[in-house]
Amino acid sequence: MSFFQYVFRPALVVLLLFVLPSSSWGADEAVQRFSAYYQELQEATQHGPFGLPLKVHSEEHENRVSAEIHGLIDQPFPMLAGLLTHPASWCEFVPLTPNVKACTFQGDGQEAVLTLYVGWRGYRSPEAASPQSYGFVVRARRPEYAAISVSAAEGLLGTKAHRFEVEAASVAGKTVFVMRSSYEPSTLSRMITSVYLATWGRDRIGFSRVQDGADSGYVRGIQGMIERNAMRYYLALKAFLDTQDLPANRQFEARISTAYDLMDLYPAQLRLMDKAEYIDIKRRERLNQVRLQHQIGVAGPRPTGS
């Protein structure tokens, strides 16, 4: 099915997350930079809108839309870095988001290709979704710092320069995590986004506060949309990490339950369906993903209950 057959559904915008601004990958400045992030996150716990070590920021420019999340993850850095530098792990947490119907990978090590199958938030087979491939590159892997980028020169609807970057570093025995995304919109994507924001998305809000005079509400519009998508990926990753200690045959069921519960902490921004529907959809989509990965011939995810 062509992507254009369901472009006016709000779920399509999830793909637009996978775009991030290029950052400096130098490890020399990482310690100082991440130490500053750590202090900001400590302050966010006391004074931020979440009551958590979490910060969300987005920007909209004429030629680029971007979002950035800083968080403090209660997982040891070596474990997190070991997982995130392998593309197979990304295919474990990315499909926890409602609009990604499957994820496959080819290659491993420093470079690989991820293919996401994007579709309506309800169940959709990968054959009925829209595939989009991204280059996966480990930019840095050091004892206390790691950086990974996922990018595509062109995307659906004529969008360009899709970039998704993840950095993580060990600070004070904890893991500071940064996720950035950006893309260059096209005339067509702007038109479709405008339709979405004027209809289904008109009442949806983001996570950061408006900094405009007396108006102290949450951001809306395209910034709110990008922040919602970014937060879904952040919470999906957290669910993936939080279930690593479970036996392998219990991880997937625990992961989809945890992912829903985390997203449902923010109903005004992220609630799209009830839990039973989400669980049913993700179980069915998981089986499809296992099938696709098996066809590629690279060791991939295990089916539910294996």
C-alpha positions as CSV (number, residue, x, y, z in Angstrom):
1,M,0.0,0.0,0.0
2,S,1.3,3.5,-0.9
3,F,1.9,5.8,2.0
4,F,-0.2,8.4,0.2
5,Q,-3.3,6.1,0.7
6,Y,-3.4,7.1,4.4
7,V,-1.3,10.3,4.6
8,F,-4.1,12.2,6.3
9,R,-4.0,10.0,9.3
10,P,-2.1,11.4,12.2
11,A,0.0,8.3,12.7
12,L,2.1,9.1,9.7
13,V,4.0,11.8,11.5
14,V,5.8,9.3,13.7
15,L,8.3,8.8,10.9
16,L,9.3,12.4,11.2
17,L,10.9,11.7,14.5
18,F,13.8,10.0,12.7
19,V,15.7,13.1,12.0
20,L,18.3,14.8,14.2
21,P,20.8,17.6,14.1
22,S,24.4,16.6,13.7
23,S,26.4,16.9,16.9
24,S,30.0,16.8,17.9
25,W,31.1,13.3,18.5
26,G,34.4,14.2,20.1
27,A,34.9,12.4,23.4
28,D,37.3,15.0,24.7
29,E,34.5,17.4,25.4
30,A,31.9,14.8,26.3
31,V,32.8,14.6,30.0
32,Q,32.4,18.3,30.5
33,R,29.2,18.5,28.4
34,F,27.5,15.5,30.1
35,S,28.5,16.8,33.5
36,A,26.6,19.9,32.7
37,Y,23.6,17.9,31.5
38,Y,23.7,15.9,34.8
39,Q,23.5,19.1,36.8
40,E,20.6,20.4,34.7
41,L,18.8,17.1,35.1
42,Q,19.3,17.2,38.9
43,E,17.6,20.6,38.9
44,A,14.9,19.4,36.6
45,T,13.9,16.8,39.2
46,Q,13.2,19.6,41.7
47,H,11.8,22.3,39.5
48,G,10.9,20.8,36.1
49,P,7.4,19.9,34.9
50,F,7.8,16.2,35.2
51,G,9.3,15.9,38.7
52,L,11.8,13.6,37.0
53,P,15.4,14.0,35.7
54,L,14.0,14.7,32.2
55,K,14.1,17.7,29.9
56,V,12.3,18.1,26.5
57,H,13.0,20.8,23.9
58,S,12.0,21.4,20.3
59,E,12.5,24.0,17.6
60,E,10.8,24.8,14.4
61,H,12.8,26.7,11.7
62,E,12.0,27.4,8.1
63,N,14.2,24.5,6.8
64,R,14.4,22.2,9.8
65,V,12.3,20.7,12.6
66,S,14.1,19.2,15.7
67,A,13.5,17.8,19.1
68,E,15.8,16.9,21.9
69,I,15.4,14.9,25.1
70,H,17.8,14.7,28.0
71,G,17.3,12.1,30.7
72,L,18.9,10.3,33.6
73,I,18.5,6.6,33.1
74,D,18.8,4.3,36.2
75,Q,20.8,1.6,34.3
76,P,24.5,1.0,34.3
77,F,26.3,2.7,31.3
78,P,28.1,-0.5,30.1
79,M,24.8,-2.3,29.7
80,L,23.1,0.5,27.9
81,A,26.0,1.2,25.6
82,G,26.3,-2.5,24.8
83,L,22.7,-2.7,23.8
84,L,22.4,0.6,21.8
85,T,25.5,0.0,19.7
86,H,23.8,-3.1,18.2
87,P,21.0,-2.6,15.6
88,A,19.1,-5.7,16.8
89,S,18.4,-3.8,20.1
90,W,16.8,-1.0,18.2
91,C,14.4,-3.4,16.6
92,E,13.4,-4.5,20.1
93,F,12.3,-1.0,21.3
94,V,11.4,1.1,18.3
95,P,8.4,-1.1,17.4
96,L,6.9,-0.4,20.9
97,T,5.8,2.9,19.5
98,P,2.2,2.8,18.1
99,N,3.1,3.7,14.5
100,V,6.0,1.4,13.8
101,K,4.6,-1.9,12.6
102,A,7.9,-3.8,12.3
103,C,11.7,-3.2,12.3
104,T,14.4,-5.3,10.6
105,F,18.1,-4.9,10.4
106,Q,20.9,-6.0,8.1
107,G,24.5,-5.9,9.2
108,D,26.0,-5.5,12.7
109,G,29.0,-3.9,14.3
110,Q,29.9,-0.4,13.4
111,E,27.5,0.0,10.4
112,A,24.1,-1.5,9.5
113,V,20.8,-0.7,7.9
114,L,17.5,-0.5,9.8
115,T,14.2,-0.7,8.0
116,L,11.1,0.6,9.7
117,Y,7.6,-0.2,8.5
118,V,5.4,2.8,9.3
119,G,1.6,2.8,9.3
120,W,-1.6,3.7,11.0
121,R,-1.6,3.3,14.8
122,G,-4.0,0.3,14.6
123,Y,-2.8,-3.1,13.4
124,R,-1.2,-3.1,10.0
125,S,0.8,-5.8,8.4
126,P,4.3,-4.8,7.1
127,E,3.1,-5.4,3.6
128,A,0.5,-2.8,4.0
129,A,2.8,-0.3,5.7
130,S,5.4,2.0,4.2
131,P,9.1,0.8,4.6
132,Q,11.8,3.3,5.1
133,S,15.5,2.4,5.5
134,Y,18.1,4.2,7.6
135,G,21.8,3.9,7.9
136,F,22.9,2.9,11.4
137,V,26.4,4.0,12.5
138,V,28.2,3.7,15.8
139,R,30.0,7.1,15.9
140,A,31.8,6.5,19.2
141,R,32.2,3.7,21.7
142,R,34.4,4.4,24.7
143,P,34.4,3.2,28.3
144,E,32.2,6.0,29.5
145,Y,30.7,7.4,26.3
146,A,28.8,6.1,23.3
147,A,27.2,7.8,20.3
148,I,25.0,6.3,17.6
149,S,23.3,7.9,14.6
150,V,20.4,6.7,12.4
151,S,19.9,8.7,9.2
152,A,18.5,8.9,5.7
153,A,19.1,11.4,3.0
154,E,15.5,11.3,1.9
155,G,12.3,10.2,3.5
156,L,8.6,9.9,2.7
157,L,6.6,12.8,1.4
158,G,9.7,14.4,0.0
159,T,11.3,15.1,3.4
160,K,15.1,15.2,3.6
161,A,18.0,15.0,5.9
162,H,16.4,12.6,8.5
163,R,18.8,12.2,11.4
164,F,18.3,10.6,14.7
165,E,21.2,10.7,17.2
166,V,21.7,9.1,20.6
167,E,24.5,9.8,23.0
168,A,25.0,8.4,26.5
169,A,27.7,8.9,29.1
170,S,28.5,7.7,32.6
171,V,28.4,10.6,35.1
172,A,28.6,10.1,38.9
173,G,27.8,6.4,38.5
174,K,24.6,7.1,36.5
175,T,23.8,7.2,32.8
176,V,23.0,10.5,31.2
177,F,21.1,10.0,27.9
178,V,20.6,12.4,25.1
179,M,18.2,11.8,22.1
180,R,18.0,14.3,19.3
181,S,15.9,14.2,16.1
182,S,15.6,16.5,13.1
183,Y,14.5,16.6,9.5
184,E,13.9,19.0,6.6
185,P,10.2,19.2,5.7
186,S,8.9,19.4,2.1
187,T,6.0,21.4,0.7
188,L,3.9,18.2,0.7
189,S,4.8,17.2,4.3
190,R,4.0,20.8,5.5
191,M,0.6,20.6,3.8
192,I,-0.3,17.3,5.3
193,T,1.0,18.3,8.8
194,S,-1.1,21.4,8.6
195,V,-4.2,19.3,7.9
196,Y,-3.4,17.0,10.8
197,L,-2.8,19.9,13.2
198,A,-6.1,21.6,12.1
199,T,-8.1,18.4,12.6
200,W,-7.1,15.3,14.6
201,G,-4.2,17.1,16.2
202,R,-5.7,20.4,17.0
203,D,-6.1,19.7,20.8
204,R,-2.9,17.8,21.3
205,I,-0.1,19.3,23.4
206,G,3.6,18.7,23.8
207,F,5.8,18.5,26.8
208,S,7.7,21.8,27.0
209,R,6.2,25.0,28.1
210,V,5.5,28.0,25.9
211,Q,7.8,30.8,26.6
212,D,5.7,33.7,25.4
213,G,4.6,36.4,27.8
214,A,1.8,35.4,30.1
215,D,1.0,32.2,28.1
216,S,2.5,29.4,30.2
217,G,0.7,26.5,28.5
218,Y,2.3,23.5,26.8
219,V,3.6,23.9,23.2
220,R,1.2,22.8,20.4
221,G,1.4,22.6,16.7
222,I,4.4,20.9,15.0
223,Q,6.6,21.3,18.0
224,G,4.1,19.5,20.2
225,M,3.9,16.8,17.5
226,I,7.6,16.3,17.4
227,E,7.9,16.2,21.2
228,R,5.2,13.6,21.5
229,N,7.0,11.4,19.0
230,A,10.3,11.9,20.7
231,M,8.9,11.0,24.1
232,R,7.3,7.8,22.8
233,Y,10.8,6.7,21.6
234,Y,12.4,7.7,24.9
235,L,9.8,5.8,26.9
236,A,10.0,2.8,24.6
237,L,13.7,2.6,25.2
238,K,13.2,2.9,28.9
239,A,10.7,0.0,28.8
240,F,13.3,-2.1,26.9
241,L,16.0,-1.3,29.4
242,D,13.8,-1.9,32.4
243,T,12.9,-5.4,31.4
244,Q,16.4,-6.7,30.6
245,D,16.8,-8.5,33.9
246,L,13.8,-10.8,33.2
247,P,14.2,-14.2,31.6
248,A,14.3,-14.0,27.8
249,N,11.0,-15.7,27.3
250,R,9.2,-13.1,29.5
251,Q,10.9,-10.0,28.2
252,F,8.6,-9.1,25.3
253,E,5.3,-9.4,27.2
254,A,6.8,-7.4,30.1
255,R,8.2,-4.9,27.6
256,I,4.9,-4.1,25.8
257,S,3.0,-3.8,29.1
258,T,5.7,-1.5,30.6
259,A,5.8,0.6,27.4
260,Y,2.1,1.2,27.5
261,D,2.1,2.0,31.2
262,L,4.9,4.5,30.8
263,M,3.2,6.3,27.9
264,D,-0.1,6.3,29.7
265,L,1.5,8.4,32.5
266,Y,1.0,11.3,30.0
267,P,-2.6,10.8,28.7
268,A,-3.1,14.3,27.5
269,Q,-0.1,13.9,25.2
270,L,0.3,10.2,24.4
271,R,-2.9,8.2,25.0
272,L,-4.1,6.8,21.6
273,M,-5.9,3.5,22.6
274,D,-6.6,1.4,25.6
275,K,-4.1,-1.1,26.9
276,A,-5.8,-4.3,25.7
277,E,-5.9,-3.0,22.1
278,Y,-2.3,-1.9,22.3
279,I,-1.1,-5.3,23.6
280,D,-3.1,-7.2,21.0
281,I,-1.7,-5.1,18.2
282,K,1.9,-5.4,19.3
283,R,1.7,-9.2,19.8
284,R,0.5,-9.6,16.2
285,E,3.0,-7.1,14.8
286,R,5.8,-9.0,16.7
287,L,5.1,-12.2,14.8
288,N,5.2,-10.3,11.5
289,Q,8.6,-8.8,12.5
290,V,10.0,-12.2,13.4
291,R,8.9,-13.5,10.0
292,L,10.5,-10.6,8.1
293,Q,13.8,-10.9,10.0
294,H,13.9,-14.6,9.4
295,Q,13.5,-14.0,5.7
296,I,16.5,-11.7,5.8
297,G,18.5,-14.5,7.4
298,V,20.1,-12.5,10.3
299,A,19.4,-13.5,13.9
300,G,16.6,-11.3,15.1
301,P,13.9,-11.1,17.7
302,R,12.3,-14.1,19.3
303,P,8.6,-14.7,18.9
304,T,6.3,-14.1,21.8
305,G,6.7,-16.8,24.5
306,S,9.9,-18.3,23.1
